[in-house]
Protein backbone atom coordinates (compact mmCIF):
# COMPACT_ATOMS: atom_id res chain seq x y z
CA UNK A 1 0.00 0.00 0.00
CA UNK A 2 1.31 3.42 -0.92
CA UNK A 3 2.14 5.85 1.88
CA UNK A 4 -0.50 8.53 2.42
CA UNK A 5 0.06 12.23 1.91
CA UNK A 6 1.88 13.97 4.74
CA UNK A 7 -0.24 17.10 4.48
CA UNK A 8 -3.74 15.95 3.53
CA UNK A 9 -6.39 13.64 4.95
CA UNK A 10 -8.03 13.52 1.55
CA UNK A 11 -5.07 12.53 -0.61
CA UNK A 12 -4.45 8.79 -0.21
CA UNK A 13 -1.00 8.76 -1.75
CA UNK A 14 2.19 10.70 -1.26
CA UNK A 15 3.59 12.68 -4.15
CA UNK A 16 5.28 10.63 -6.85
CA UNK A 17 9.07 10.54 -6.31
CA UNK A 18 9.64 12.08 -9.74
CA UNK A 19 7.46 15.05 -8.82
CA UNK A 20 9.18 15.38 -5.47
CA UNK A 21 12.62 15.44 -7.07
CA UNK A 22 11.71 17.40 -10.17
CA UNK A 23 9.49 20.08 -8.64
CA UNK A 24 9.27 20.30 -4.87
CA UNK A 25 12.79 19.49 -3.74
CA UNK A 26 14.39 22.26 -5.84
CA UNK A 27 11.49 24.62 -5.03
CA UNK A 28 11.95 24.07 -1.32
CA UNK A 29 15.72 24.43 -1.53
CA UNK A 30 15.53 27.85 -3.16
CA UNK A 31 12.46 29.26 -1.39
CA UNK A 32 12.56 28.11 2.23
CA UNK A 33 15.26 30.27 3.79
CA UNK A 34 14.19 33.49 2.03
CA UNK A 35 10.60 32.88 3.19
CA UNK A 36 11.41 32.64 6.90
CA UNK A 37 11.55 36.36 7.80
CA UNK A 38 8.19 36.96 6.14
CA UNK A 39 6.64 33.88 7.78
CA UNK A 40 7.76 35.11 11.18
CA UNK A 41 6.34 38.59 10.67
CA UNK A 42 3.06 37.31 9.22
CA UNK A 43 2.57 34.71 11.93
CA UNK A 44 3.16 37.25 14.69
CA UNK A 45 0.71 39.77 13.22
CA UNK A 46 -1.91 37.11 12.48
CA UNK A 47 -1.75 35.60 15.99
CA UNK A 48 -1.93 39.02 17.63
CA UNK A 49 -4.98 39.93 15.57
CA UNK A 50 -6.73 36.61 16.34
CA UNK A 51 -6.05 37.02 20.07
CA UNK A 52 -7.22 40.64 20.12
CA UNK A 53 -10.38 39.68 18.22
CA UNK A 54 -11.16 36.97 20.79
CA UNK A 55 -10.69 34.19 18.25
CA UNK A 56 -7.65 32.65 19.95
CA UNK A 57 -7.06 32.17 23.70
CA UNK A 58 -4.30 34.35 25.06
CA UNK A 59 -2.39 31.35 26.41
CA UNK A 60 -2.44 29.67 23.01
CA UNK A 61 -1.37 32.89 21.31
CA UNK A 62 1.47 33.40 23.76
CA UNK A 63 2.79 29.87 23.25
CA UNK A 64 2.67 30.16 19.44
CA UNK A 65 4.35 33.55 19.56
CA UNK A 66 7.16 32.22 21.77
CA UNK A 67 7.76 29.38 19.33
CA UNK A 68 7.65 31.67 16.30
CA UNK A 69 10.25 33.87 17.99
CA UNK A 70 12.45 30.86 18.72
CA UNK A 71 12.26 29.63 15.11
CA UNK A 72 13.01 33.14 13.84
CA UNK A 73 16.08 33.30 16.06
CA UNK A 74 17.32 29.84 15.09
CA UNK A 75 16.79 30.34 11.38
CA UNK A 76 16.77 27.77 8.60
CA UNK A 77 19.08 25.42 10.55
CA UNK A 78 16.19 24.67 12.92
CA UNK A 79 14.23 22.85 10.19
CA UNK A 80 14.58 19.44 8.61
CA UNK A 81 13.11 19.98 5.18
CA UNK A 82 10.89 17.35 3.61
CA UNK A 83 9.84 17.98 0.00
CA UNK A 84 6.97 15.52 0.42
CA UNK A 85 5.36 18.29 2.47
CA UNK A 86 5.14 20.26 -0.76
CA UNK A 87 6.33 23.71 0.13
CA UNK A 88 7.97 26.08 2.58
CA UNK A 89 4.89 26.75 4.69
CA UNK A 90 3.95 23.13 5.39
CA UNK A 91 7.56 22.49 6.40
CA UNK A 92 7.43 25.49 8.72
CA UNK A 93 4.17 24.27 10.22
CA UNK A 94 5.58 20.76 10.71
CA UNK A 95 8.36 22.10 12.93
CA UNK A 96 5.81 24.12 14.88
CA UNK A 97 3.80 20.94 15.53
CA UNK A 98 6.96 19.10 16.53
CA UNK A 99 7.63 21.70 19.22
CA UNK A 100 4.22 22.52 20.68
CA UNK A 101 1.96 19.72 19.46
CA UNK A 102 -1.72 20.29 18.72
CA UNK A 103 -1.55 23.93 19.81
CA UNK A 104 0.13 24.64 16.48
CA UNK A 105 -3.14 23.81 14.75
CA UNK A 106 -4.59 27.16 15.86
CA UNK A 107 -2.16 29.15 13.73
CA UNK A 108 -3.76 28.60 10.35
CA UNK A 109 -7.23 29.73 11.42
CA UNK A 110 -8.82 32.24 8.98
CA UNK A 111 -6.12 32.12 6.36
CA UNK A 112 -4.79 30.12 3.43
CA UNK A 113 -1.40 29.50 1.98
CA UNK A 114 -2.65 31.69 -0.87
CA UNK A 115 -3.00 34.91 1.11
CA UNK A 116 0.01 34.01 3.25
CA UNK A 117 2.22 33.57 0.16
CA UNK A 118 0.86 36.74 -1.47
CA UNK A 119 1.62 38.67 1.72
CA UNK A 120 5.10 37.16 1.99
CA UNK A 121 5.81 38.17 -1.60
CA UNK A 122 4.77 41.74 -0.90
CA UNK A 123 6.88 41.96 2.24
CA UNK A 124 9.88 40.70 0.32
CA UNK A 125 9.21 42.99 -2.63
CA UNK A 126 8.67 45.96 -0.31
CA UNK A 127 12.08 45.47 1.25
CA UNK A 128 13.70 45.19 -2.16
CA UNK A 129 11.84 48.25 -3.46
CA UNK A 130 13.08 50.36 -0.57
CA UNK A 131 16.64 49.11 -1.10
CA UNK A 132 16.43 49.88 -4.82
CA UNK A 133 14.95 53.31 -4.16
CA UNK A 134 17.68 54.10 -1.64
CA UNK A 135 20.39 52.90 -4.02
CA UNK A 136 19.10 55.00 -6.91
CA UNK A 137 18.91 58.04 -4.60
CA UNK A 138 22.53 57.55 -3.54
CA UNK A 139 23.58 57.28 -7.18
CA UNK A 140 21.66 60.45 -8.04
CA UNK A 141 23.33 62.29 -5.17
CA UNK A 142 26.75 61.18 -6.46
CA UNK A 143 25.92 62.40 -9.96
CA UNK A 144 24.88 65.82 -8.64
CA UNK A 145 27.99 66.10 -6.49
CA UNK A 146 30.27 65.15 -9.36
CA UNK A 147 28.48 67.41 -11.84
CA UNK A 148 28.75 70.65 -9.86
CA UNK A 149 32.50 71.30 -10.37
CA UNK A 150 32.30 70.62 -14.10
CA UNK A 151 29.71 73.01 -15.49
CA UNK A 152 32.55 74.62 -17.48
CA UNK A 153 34.32 71.40 -18.49
CA UNK A 154 33.54 71.37 -22.20
CA UNK A 155 33.23 68.04 -23.99
CA UNK A 156 31.70 66.68 -27.17
CA UNK A 157 28.09 65.62 -27.21
CA UNK A 158 27.32 62.80 -29.61
CA UNK A 159 24.34 61.77 -31.72
CA UNK A 160 24.59 58.55 -33.73
CA UNK A 161 27.99 58.32 -31.99
CA UNK A 162 29.24 61.19 -34.16
CA UNK A 163 30.32 64.65 -33.04
CA UNK A 164 27.16 66.69 -32.56
CA UNK A 165 27.42 69.76 -30.31
CA UNK A 166 29.61 70.88 -27.44
CA UNK A 167 28.23 70.18 -23.98
CA UNK A 168 29.91 69.94 -20.58
CA UNK A 169 30.76 67.01 -18.36
CA UNK A 170 28.54 68.47 -15.65
CA UNK A 171 25.65 68.85 -18.12
CA UNK A 172 26.05 65.23 -19.18
CA UNK A 173 25.93 63.97 -15.59
CA UNK A 174 22.83 66.07 -14.91
CA UNK A 175 21.16 64.33 -17.85
CA UNK A 176 21.85 60.90 -16.37
CA UNK A 177 20.45 62.06 -13.03
CA UNK A 178 17.28 63.35 -14.69
CA UNK A 179 16.63 59.91 -16.21
CA UNK A 180 17.33 58.15 -12.91
CA UNK A 181 14.95 60.54 -11.17
CA UNK A 182 12.11 59.12 -13.27
CA UNK A 183 13.33 55.59 -12.60
CA UNK A 184 13.21 56.28 -8.86
CA UNK A 185 9.69 57.68 -9.27
CA UNK A 186 8.61 54.47 -11.01
CA UNK A 187 10.08 52.33 -8.22
CA UNK A 188 8.39 54.44 -5.56
CA UNK A 189 5.05 54.49 -7.35
CA UNK A 190 5.15 50.71 -7.78
CA UNK A 191 5.82 50.32 -4.06
CA UNK A 192 2.95 52.62 -3.16
CA UNK A 193 0.56 50.63 -5.36
CA UNK A 194 1.45 47.21 -3.96
CA UNK A 195 1.76 48.47 -0.37
CA UNK A 196 -1.53 46.77 0.51
CA UNK A 197 -1.87 43.68 2.68
CA UNK A 198 -3.44 40.52 1.15
CA UNK A 199 -3.66 38.73 4.51
CA UNK A 200 -7.24 37.72 5.33
CA UNK A 201 -8.12 37.12 1.69
CA UNK A 202 -8.01 33.38 2.35
CA UNK A 203 -7.88 31.17 -0.70
CA UNK A 204 -9.83 33.79 -2.70
CA UNK A 205 -13.16 34.38 -0.96
CA UNK A 206 -12.13 35.77 2.41
CA UNK A 207 -13.28 34.09 5.61
CA UNK A 208 -16.39 33.86 7.77
CA UNK A 209 -14.33 34.52 10.89
CA UNK A 210 -14.71 38.09 12.19
CA UNK A 211 -11.06 38.99 11.66
CA UNK A 212 -9.64 42.49 11.59
CA UNK A 213 -7.74 42.80 8.31
CA UNK A 214 -6.91 46.44 8.94
CA UNK A 215 -5.16 45.44 12.16
CA UNK A 216 -2.87 42.89 10.51
CA UNK A 217 -2.12 45.38 7.75
CA UNK A 218 -1.08 47.96 10.34
CA UNK A 219 1.00 45.49 12.33
CA UNK A 220 2.89 44.49 9.18
CA UNK A 221 3.51 48.10 8.19
CA UNK A 222 1.25 48.12 5.14
CA UNK A 223 -0.64 51.22 4.12
CA UNK A 224 -3.97 49.34 4.13
CA UNK A 225 -5.58 45.95 3.63
CA UNK A 226 -6.15 45.00 0.00
CA UNK A 227 -9.82 45.45 -0.78
CA UNK A 228 -10.76 42.47 -2.95
CA UNK A 229 -9.75 38.99 -1.71
CA UNK A 230 -9.76 37.40 -5.18
CA UNK A 231 -7.57 40.17 -6.58
CA UNK A 232 -5.26 39.81 -3.59
CA UNK A 233 -4.35 36.20 -4.34
CA UNK A 234 -4.75 36.14 -8.14
CA UNK A 235 -2.31 38.87 -9.14
CA UNK A 236 1.37 39.70 -8.89
CA UNK A 237 1.08 42.77 -11.11
CA UNK A 238 2.57 45.03 -8.45
CA UNK A 239 5.69 42.90 -8.42
CA UNK A 240 5.83 42.98 -12.21
CA UNK A 241 5.59 46.76 -12.10
CA UNK A 242 8.48 46.94 -9.66
CA UNK A 243 10.48 44.63 -11.91
CA UNK A 244 9.82 46.87 -14.91
CA UNK A 245 10.87 49.96 -12.94
CA UNK A 246 14.06 48.19 -11.87
CA UNK A 247 14.73 47.12 -15.46
CA UNK A 248 14.37 50.73 -16.59
CA UNK A 249 16.81 51.92 -13.92
CA UNK A 250 19.30 49.21 -14.90
CA UNK A 251 18.98 50.25 -18.55
CA UNK A 252 19.71 53.90 -17.66
CA UNK A 253 22.79 52.84 -15.71
CA UNK A 254 23.83 50.48 -18.49
CA UNK A 255 23.73 53.27 -21.07
CA UNK A 256 25.86 55.44 -18.80
CA UNK A 257 28.29 52.54 -18.41
CA UNK A 258 28.46 52.16 -22.19
CA UNK A 259 29.45 55.82 -22.52
CA UNK A 260 32.08 55.45 -19.82
CA UNK A 261 33.34 52.31 -21.56
CA UNK A 262 34.00 54.21 -24.79
CA UNK A 263 35.30 57.35 -23.14
CA UNK A 264 37.88 55.36 -21.17
CA UNK A 265 39.40 53.77 -24.29
CA UNK A 266 42.78 54.92 -25.55
CA UNK A 267 41.12 56.13 -28.75
CA UNK A 268 38.67 58.42 -26.94
CA UNK A 269 40.80 59.15 -23.90
CA UNK A 270 38.29 61.49 -22.25
CA UNK A 271 37.75 59.55 -19.04
CA UNK A 272 40.06 57.74 -16.65
CA UNK A 273 39.47 55.47 -13.67
CA UNK A 274 41.70 54.57 -10.72
CA UNK A 275 43.12 51.07 -10.52
CA UNK A 276 40.66 50.02 -7.81
CA UNK A 277 37.93 50.07 -10.46
CA UNK A 278 39.77 47.77 -12.89
CA UNK A 279 40.92 44.18 -13.33
CA UNK A 280 43.88 42.94 -15.35
CA UNK A 281 44.50 40.40 -18.08
CA UNK A 282 45.72 36.89 -17.36
CA UNK A 283 48.18 37.07 -20.28
CA UNK A 284 48.72 40.72 -21.26
CA UNK A 285 50.53 42.50 -18.42
CA UNK A 286 49.73 46.03 -19.64
CA UNK A 287 45.96 45.56 -19.53
CA UNK A 288 43.61 47.58 -17.35
CA UNK A 289 40.16 46.17 -18.05
CA UNK A 290 37.05 48.02 -16.87
CA UNK A 291 35.07 44.81 -16.46
CA UNK A 292 32.84 46.47 -13.87
CA UNK A 293 31.33 48.53 -16.67
CA UNK A 294 30.62 45.34 -18.59
CA UNK A 295 28.69 43.98 -15.62
CA UNK A 296 26.69 47.19 -15.36
CA UNK A 297 25.94 47.10 -19.09
CA UNK A 298 24.76 43.48 -18.88
CA UNK A 299 22.53 43.88 -15.83
CA UNK A 300 19.39 44.89 -17.78
CA UNK A 301 19.49 41.54 -19.59
CA UNK A 302 19.00 39.60 -16.35
CA UNK A 303 16.15 41.85 -15.30
CA UNK A 304 14.53 41.67 -18.71
CA UNK A 305 14.67 37.88 -18.57
CA UNK A 306 12.97 37.91 -15.18
CA UNK A 307 10.35 40.38 -16.40
CA UNK A 308 9.63 38.31 -19.50
CA UNK A 309 9.18 35.22 -17.34
CA UNK A 310 6.87 37.09 -14.97
CA UNK A 311 4.61 38.33 -17.76
CA UNK A 312 4.67 35.11 -19.76
CA UNK A 313 3.97 32.85 -16.78
CA UNK A 314 0.95 34.96 -15.81
CA UNK A 315 -0.69 35.15 -19.22
CA UNK A 316 -3.78 33.05 -20.01
CA UNK A 317 -3.94 31.87 -16.40
CA UNK A 318 -7.38 31.51 -14.73
CA UNK A 319 -8.19 34.51 -12.57
CA UNK A 320 -7.39 32.96 -9.23
CA UNK A 321 -4.45 31.49 -7.39
CA UNK A 322 -2.21 29.10 -9.30
CA UNK A 323 1.39 28.04 -9.13
CA UNK A 324 1.97 29.86 -12.42
CA UNK A 325 0.98 33.22 -11.01
CA UNK A 326 2.19 32.60 -7.46
CA UNK A 327 5.50 30.81 -8.01
CA UNK A 328 6.58 30.39 -11.61
CA UNK A 329 6.05 34.06 -12.41
CA UNK A 330 8.51 35.09 -9.70
CA UNK A 331 11.02 32.33 -10.52
CA UNK A 332 13.87 34.70 -11.45
CA UNK A 333 12.50 37.91 -9.96
CA UNK A 334 14.02 37.79 -6.51
CA UNK A 335 17.59 37.20 -7.63
CA UNK A 336 17.30 39.82 -10.37
CA UNK A 337 15.99 42.51 -8.01
CA UNK A 338 18.36 41.60 -5.19
CA UNK A 339 21.41 41.62 -7.44
CA UNK A 340 20.48 45.02 -8.85
CA UNK A 341 20.16 46.37 -5.31
CA UNK A 342 23.71 45.14 -4.70
CA UNK A 343 24.96 46.64 -7.97
CA UNK A 344 23.65 50.16 -7.31
CA UNK A 345 26.47 51.00 -4.87
CA UNK A 346 28.88 49.72 -7.54
CA UNK A 347 27.44 52.21 -10.03
CA UNK A 348 27.79 54.97 -7.43
CA UNK A 349 31.47 54.16 -6.85
CA UNK A 350 32.07 54.15 -10.61
CA UNK A 351 30.55 57.62 -10.93
CA UNK A 352 32.50 58.96 -7.97
CA UNK A 353 35.74 57.51 -9.37
CA UNK A 354 35.40 58.79 -12.94
CA UNK A 355 38.12 61.34 -13.75
CA UNK A 356 37.32 63.60 -16.74
CA UNK A 357 40.40 64.28 -18.89
CA UNK A 358 39.61 67.94 -19.42
CA UNK A 359 42.28 68.74 -22.02
CA UNK A 360 41.30 65.81 -24.23
CA UNK A 361 37.62 66.71 -23.85
CA UNK A 362 38.31 70.28 -24.93
CA UNK A 363 40.42 69.07 -27.86
CA UNK A 364 37.65 66.86 -29.19
CA UNK A 365 34.98 69.48 -28.57
CA UNK A 366 36.88 71.89 -30.83
CA UNK A 367 37.35 69.28 -33.55
CA UNK A 368 35.16 68.00 -36.37
CA UNK A 369 32.92 71.09 -36.50
CA UNK A 370 30.88 70.31 -33.38
CA UNK A 371 30.06 74.04 -33.26
CA UNK A 372 28.38 74.12 -36.69
CA UNK A 373 24.90 74.33 -35.20
CA UNK A 374 25.89 77.40 -33.19
CA UNK A 375 27.12 79.06 -36.40
CA UNK A 376 23.80 78.27 -38.11
CA UNK A 377 21.95 79.75 -35.15
CA UNK A 378 24.09 82.87 -35.45
CA UNK A 379 22.87 83.33 -39.06
CA UNK A 380 19.28 82.90 -37.89
CA UNK A 381 19.79 85.62 -35.30
CA UNK A 382 20.76 87.87 -38.26
CA UNK A 383 17.47 87.29 -40.02
CA UNK A 384 17.89 84.10 -42.05
CA UNK A 385 15.58 81.10 -41.97
CA UNK A 386 17.09 78.13 -40.22
CA UNK A 387 16.89 75.92 -43.31
CA UNK A 388 18.82 78.45 -45.36
CA UNK A 389 21.36 78.79 -42.55
CA UNK A 390 21.64 75.00 -42.36
CA UNK A 391 22.54 74.83 -46.07
CA UNK A 392 25.08 77.63 -45.83
CA UNK A 393 26.88 76.18 -42.82
CA UNK A 394 26.87 72.72 -44.37
CA UNK A 395 28.67 74.17 -47.39
CA UNK A 396 30.97 76.15 -45.04
CA UNK A 397 32.03 72.90 -43.38
CA UNK A 398 32.63 71.23 -46.76
CA UNK A 399 34.78 74.13 -47.93
CA UNK A 400 36.76 73.97 -44.68
CA UNK A 401 37.35 70.25 -45.06
CA UNK A 402 38.47 70.79 -48.66
CA UNK A 403 41.18 73.13 -47.41
CA UNK A 404 39.80 76.53 -48.39
CA UNK A 405 42.41 79.24 -47.67
CA UNK A 406 39.72 81.89 -47.04
CA UNK A 407 39.08 83.42 -43.63
CA UNK A 408 35.98 82.12 -41.81
CA UNK A 409 33.98 85.23 -42.77
CA UNK A 410 35.03 84.93 -46.44
CA UNK A 411 34.37 81.21 -46.42
CA UNK A 412 30.88 81.82 -45.03
CA UNK A 413 30.14 84.33 -47.80
CA UNK A 414 31.39 81.91 -50.44
CA UNK A 415 29.28 79.10 -48.97
CA UNK A 416 26.18 81.28 -49.14
CA UNK A 417 26.90 82.15 -52.75
CA UNK A 418 27.37 78.50 -53.71
CA UNK A 419 24.00 77.45 -52.26
CA UNK A 420 22.19 80.44 -53.75
CA UNK A 421 21.69 82.43 -50.57
CA UNK A 422 22.58 85.97 -49.55
CA UNK A 423 24.74 85.95 -46.44
CA UNK A 424 24.21 88.75 -43.89
CA UNK A 425 27.18 90.76 -42.77
CA UNK A 426 28.56 89.22 -39.59
CA UNK A 427 31.57 90.51 -37.69
CA UNK A 428 34.55 88.13 -37.66
CA UNK A 429 34.59 88.14 -33.86
CA UNK A 430 30.96 87.02 -33.79
CA UNK A 431 31.76 84.13 -36.11
CA UNK A 432 34.75 83.24 -33.93
CA UNK A 433 32.52 83.25 -30.87
CA UNK A 434 30.02 80.93 -32.55
CA UNK A 435 32.82 78.53 -33.45
CA UNK A 436 34.28 78.51 -29.92
CA UNK A 437 33.07 75.45 -27.93
CA UNK A 438 33.67 77.19 -24.60
CA UNK A 439 31.19 79.92 -25.55
CA UNK A 440 28.33 77.66 -24.52
CA UNK A 441 29.36 78.04 -20.90
CA UNK A 442 28.93 81.81 -20.93
CA UNK A 443 25.66 81.85 -22.91
CA UNK A 444 23.07 83.98 -21.14
CA UNK A 445 19.90 82.73 -22.79
CA UNK A 446 18.33 79.57 -24.18
CA UNK A 447 18.16 76.09 -22.73
CA UNK A 448 21.64 74.88 -23.60
CA UNK A 449 24.46 73.70 -21.33
CA UNK A 450 25.45 77.10 -20.00
CA UNK A 451 26.70 77.46 -16.47
CA UNK A 452 23.55 79.37 -15.49
CA UNK A 453 21.22 76.75 -16.95
CA UNK A 454 23.27 73.97 -15.35
CA UNK A 455 23.02 75.63 -11.95
CA UNK A 456 19.25 75.94 -12.36
CA UNK A 457 18.89 72.27 -13.28
CA UNK A 458 21.19 71.28 -10.42
CA UNK A 459 19.00 73.16 -7.94
CA UNK A 460 15.83 71.56 -9.29
CA UNK A 461 17.40 68.11 -9.09
CA UNK A 462 18.54 68.74 -5.54
CA UNK A 463 15.03 69.71 -4.46
CA UNK A 464 13.62 66.56 -6.06
CA UNK A 465 16.26 64.45 -4.34
CA UNK A 466 15.39 65.95 -0.97
CA UNK A 467 11.72 65.13 -1.54
CA UNK A 468 12.53 61.54 -2.48
CA UNK A 469 14.74 61.12 0.58
CA UNK A 470 11.82 62.34 2.70
CA UNK A 471 9.58 59.81 0.94
CA UNK A 472 11.98 56.98 1.80
CA UNK A 473 12.20 58.17 5.40
CA UNK A 474 8.39 58.18 5.67
CA UNK A 475 8.16 54.59 4.44
CA UNK A 476 10.77 53.44 6.90
CA UNK A 477 9.20 55.34 9.77
CA UNK A 478 5.89 53.61 9.06
CA UNK A 479 7.59 50.18 9.10
CA UNK A 480 9.42 51.01 12.33
CA UNK A 481 6.21 52.23 13.98
CA UNK A 482 4.50 48.98 12.94
CA UNK A 483 7.33 46.88 14.39
CA UNK A 484 7.09 48.71 17.71
CA UNK A 485 3.31 48.33 17.76
CA UNK A 486 3.59 44.61 17.04
CA UNK A 487 6.17 44.16 19.82
CA UNK A 488 3.91 45.99 22.26
CA UNK A 489 0.90 43.88 21.25
CA UNK A 490 2.85 40.65 21.68
CA UNK A 491 4.01 41.84 25.08
CA UNK A 492 0.43 42.57 26.09
CA UNK A 493 -0.67 39.06 25.06
CA UNK A 494 2.22 37.50 26.99
CA UNK A 495 1.19 39.52 30.06
CA UNK A 496 -2.43 38.49 29.74
CA UNK A 497 -1.48 34.84 29.39
CA UNK A 498 0.83 35.02 32.40
CA UNK A 499 -1.88 36.67 34.49
CA UNK A 500 -4.40 33.99 33.57
CA UNK A 501 -2.08 31.09 34.36
CA UNK A 502 -2.92 29.14 37.54
Steps between C-alpha positions, in 0.01 A plus 500: 500500500631842408583743780236768554556870449682674783288813474150385405235269642336488160796401284562126540845497346819694549640698211669295230879491554557654157282797592672533835844506340409696190278768653478522877852419613660777290210736581546445871877536479481842337193641677510385862770716656393822324141439616581476871514872590164560334345192664612623840358848449172372355451240771559754776255752353238234426516349851482842664195591294325168577568541873383862505184404310422229757547222246804346670559452875776718636691200635495332160607822330784551745632147449488529119668839512781367721560216256489729197760720669720199573481377139575851373807516722624154403447550129498243222731265695211425737304318227535159342353554157278237343395563139213254542339777705478697177619845589664737745192567711406138570861436601487800732174378650641149549778634722245702695299182565816316600567760769159582646274220378132557426517864609668571167173417327355835611743699287340445162153613607341751256770488238633300207839438355375719215465822698801410714721456191364817337576693819848349527571601141396857570711522814800374308433729205446797732841451656662472159314806370624711789856375447479577128352843566773579752771380262371710211481804731862451606605473136308817414667684787842389371417622150396842632811528715728405213321726252527824698875565449480432127241739361784661301677178399422497129469167321347364182139394496423218260202397289525178299840477674625787283608846612184704548526807725719612787362430846668476840585207722278646771211538253540138394488374859190710568333326206569157648360616834183629334435156348570324830262739674216358290622147567488569874148640459392179326647286779331711766166505321510122457567461872213730590261301280589158640531626859171330588466191717343184347478321836142399582412440136511126566513279195305762300167559674603639837385332820189477716706566812462857630865590447642850493690531172583864563675400822729245335575749224604758759708253699689400185562861401274502195311810398167312501339161450443405137133545422406202283601152624499341153719777360731464799591139425460494120744773400868583525471807278649726766812287503514508121476878511789518744700269275434724200605809697819323607567393141464861387744619767749229402468604135573865589808394695604264222490779242713717727743210539517462122599866467763463770626186326566690177630814665758301697652341188838615374334621180255729681713573804249734665446306821731319739441273798723410795642150520254395771227505235684270257615141456796376298562246227622149572746518208554865402681678784420853378123453511265702718155359430189685618302179541277666759349706220429181308307364797300821526425491127382138521277540805186601305510165319451306824215725605338482159514121514330503839238747378428293190455191716269687737274624221506178300430274798198711597336519159191290421484382861156464667419800716580345834794353684724261309860394517558682171401836641621438855831321445608458140447867420746603771751224418785737407363821649652488845857441388471762226369769736737409782805502275407840359468635854855377561625650173369852566782584744741372233356749251535776760868419558560499124348847468695634796824355360466628143772755419420726201808568285421866447767580240402207279132590538569857392711379207223279367233762562690741274547239228281372218276809487296422812418873512332508157152521649599807701623666179168421329315648796714812470378546139141457617551772759597725204171442324542181297269200508651203675480279191693753295754534781528121519590483129754780524680355801499154345680645198730698735606175666560333162715790383698484825559128462612554140771734625362840402761771572231765563436653841190370682300811404605470133434128502151561639426751223625258236289219647190718483572587139547135404163395645319799351450699818589854602716498811447780755797701612638346818801629690798262503504501880137388507580211268799411718277501806250268332780260410646498853379194699560674833252773405214274603603538862457877497173504302241713677183375335343184361483152645848379413782382727599840633625536853185691598267238354705222660475666840123531459464133408730401786281688748183340365657155520614563855149597608359185340764289672413650837133418443581141406721458806208622712276247324740217586522619860119501527477141377761385746343690787169327429670157504683583823179622665329175396783290645476683832122462505528128428758455778274683744199289399695177543616619840142573601390149397789344693397702807138397468595135465731518801229665709248232408732210579416305818 
